[in-house]
Amino acid sequence: MIIIPAVDIKQGKCVRLLQGRMEDTTLYSDDPVKMALQWQNQGAEMIHVVDLDGAFAKGIRNFDTIKDILAKVNVPIQVGGGIRDLETIAMYVKAGISKVIIGSEALYHPELVKEACQQFEGRIVVGIDARDGMVAVEGWSKTSRTKAVDLAREFESCGVAAINFTDIHRDGMQTGPNIEETAALADAVSIPIVASGGVSSIEDIENLLKIENRGVTGVITGKALYEGSLDLKEALRISKP
């Protein structure tokens, strides 16, 4: 299982949100590049970068900062937030991004995901964020009537590299990931699932490792690392077979 530290960017700074609310922001660093390098130096094999302003504005807002991260960090970077069209995906791929995450548009325009998978083979990740099992979109400001598992099944055979699954109620709360829902989603599709939201301790990593054989191949963690309740090096150590 791969442990993926998160670097969330708001107005060029590294922050964390509480349950996706922009008004509940904690500033952790004025320098997202420095944070990405810190996680790389501790052994991270991938960094998860989110353009939070882009997620709410429906378009890229922190591209310069993301390019700075790409220039300094050697491990693969996956990026999400405000990705609405093929042109944006192409721009990120050209810049050197390893994986591009399509979130809200996966619900609104699933054909975008399918076309992107054809044009950018192996690089497209679908971000499915759920509130009580239903897909939430637009920076989690809206909840749809579509079940997370139904949206995941939409992309079963189109070449999606992974699904990043976030339980919004858990995100930033450090209450533990939603093991049951994550496992159920992994059981429902053959696409690899990356868990997100709620990780607070090494015990949470251990619990996720118990469902790795069901198709949960990674976990994204942010606040627990920044607050110090999860040691990245220890998480990396136990995650290896």
Residue pairs with C-beta under 8 A, 6 or more apart in sequence:
1 205
1 208
1 209
1 212
1 216
1 217
1 218
1 219
1 239
2 45
2 46
2 194
2 217
2 218
2 219
2 239
3 44
3 45
3 205
3 218
3 219
3 221
3 232
3 235
3 236
3 239
4 44
4 45
4 46
4 47
4 48
4 78
4 194
4 218
4 219
4 220
4 221
5 36
5 39
5 44
5 47
5 48
5 220
5 221
5 222
5 225
5 232
6 16
6 47
6 48
6 49
6 50
6 196
6 220
6 221
6 222
6 225
7 14
7 32
7 35
7 36
7 39
7 47
7 48
7 49
7 50
7 69
8 14
8 15
8 16
8 17
8 49
8 50
8 52
8 222
9 15
9 32
9 49
9 50
9 51
9 52
9 53
9 62
9 65
9 66
10 22
10 25
10 52
10 53
10 62
11 53
11 62
12 32
12 62
12 64
12 65
13 27
13 29
13 30
13 31
13 32
14 27
14 28
14 29
14 30
14 31
14 32
14 35
15 25
15 26
15 27
15 28
15 52
16 25
16 26
16 28
16 172
16 222
16 223
16 226
17 24
17 25
17 26
17 52
17 171
17 172
18 24
18 25
18 26
18 171
18 172
18 173
19 140
19 168
19 169
19 171
19 172
19 173
20 129
20 136
20 139
20 140
20 141
20 168
20 171
20 172
21 140
22 52
22 56
22 139
24 172
26 223
26 226
28 35
28 226
29 35
32 49
32 65
32 68
32 69
33 65
33 68
33 69
33 72
33 73
36 47
36 49
36 69
36 72
36 73
36 77
37 72
37 73
39 47
39 225
39 232
40 47
40 73
40 74
40 75
42 232
42 233
42 236
43 232
43 233
43 236
44 75
44 232
44 236
45 75
45 76
46 75
46 76
46 77
46 78
46 98
46 99
46 218
47 69
47 73
47 75
47 76
47 77
47 78
48 78
48 80
48 164
48 220
48 222
49 66
49 69
49 77
49 78
49 79
49 80
50 79
50 80
50 81
51 60
51 61
51 62
51 63
51 66
51 79
51 80
51 81
51 82
52 62
52 81
52 139
53 61
53 62
53 81
53 82
54 60
54 61
54 62
54 81
54 82
54 83
55 80
55 81
55 82
55 103
55 138
55 139
56 82
56 138
56 139
56 141
57 82
58 82
58 84
58 104
58 138
59 82
59 84
59 88
60 81
60 82
60 83
60 88
60 91
61 82
62 81
63 91
63 95
66 77
66 79
66 92
66 95
66 97
67 95
69 77
70 77
70 95
70 96
70 97
76 98
76 99
77 96
77 97
77 98
77 99
78 97
78 98
78 99
78 100
78 101
78 125
79 92
79 97
79 99
79 100
79 101
80 100
80 101
80 102
80 103
80 125
80 127
80 164
81 101
81 103
82 88
83 89
83 92
83 100
83 101
83 102
83 103
83 105
84 104
84 105
84 112
85 105
85 112
86 112
86 115
86 116
86 119
89 100
89 102
89 116
89 119
89 120
89 123
89 124
90 119
90 120
92 100
93 100
93 120
93 123
97 123
98 123
99 123
99 124
99 125
99 161
99 162
100 116
100 120
100 123
100 124
100 125
101 125
101 126
101 127
101 164
102 112
102 113
102 116
102 124
102 125
102 126
102 127
103 126
103 127
103 128
103 129
103 137
104 137
104 138
105 112
105 113
106 112
106 113
106 126
106 127
106 128
106 151
106 154
106 155
107 135
107 137
107 144
107 146
107 151
108 137
110 151
110 154
110 155
113 124
113 126
113 155
113 158
113 160
114 155
114 158
116 124
117 124
117 155
117 158
117 159
117 160
118 158
118 159
121 159
122 159
122 161
123 161
124 159
124 160
124 161
125 160
125 161
125 162
125 163
125 164
125 194
126 151
126 152
126 155
126 160
126 162
126 163
126 164
126 191
127 163
127 164
127 166
128 135
128 148
128 151
128 152
128 163
128 164
128 165
128 166
128 185
129 135
129 136
129 137
129 140
129 165
129 166
129 168
130 136
130 148
130 165
130 166
130 167
130 168
130 181
131 140
131 143
131 168
131 169
132 143
132 169
133 147
133 148
133 149
133 181
134 143
134 144
134 145
134 146
134 147
134 148
135 143
135 144
135 146
135 147
135 148
135 151
136 142
136 143
136 144
136 168
137 143
137 144
140 168
148 165
148 181
148 185
149 184
149 185
149 188
149 189
152 163
152 185
152 188
152 189
152 191
153 188
153 189
155 163
155 189
155 191
156 189
156 190
156 191
160 191
161 192
162 191
162 192
162 193
162 194
162 217
162 218
163 185
163 189
163 191
163 192
163 193
163 194
164 194
164 196
164 220
165 181
165 182
165 185
165 193
165 194
165 195
165 196
166 196
166 197
166 220
167 177
167 178
167 181
167 182
167 196
167 197
167 198
168 197
169 178
169 197
170 176
170 177
170 178
170 197
170 198
171 196
171 197
171 198
172 197
172 222
172 223
173 197
173 198
174 198
174 199
174 200
174 223
174 224
174 227
174 229
175 198
175 200
176 198
176 199
176 200
176 204
176 207
177 195
177 196
177 197
177 198
177 199
177 204
177 207
177 208
177 219
178 197
178 198
179 207
179 208
179 210
179 211
182 193
182 195
182 208
182 211
182 216
183 211
183 214
183 216
185 193
186 193
186 211
186 214
186 215
186 216
187 214
187 215
189 215
190 215
191 215
192 215
192 216
192 217
192 218
193 215
193 216
193 217
194 216
194 217
194 218
194 219
194 220
195 208
195 216
195 218
195 219
195 220
196 219
196 220
196 221
198 204
199 205
199 219
199 221
199 224
199 230
200 223
200 224
200 229
200 230
201 224
201 229
201 230
202 230
202 231
202 234
202 235
202 238
204 224
204 230
205 219
205 230
205 235
205 238
205 239
206 238
208 216
208 219
209 238
209 239
221 230
221 235
224 230
225 232
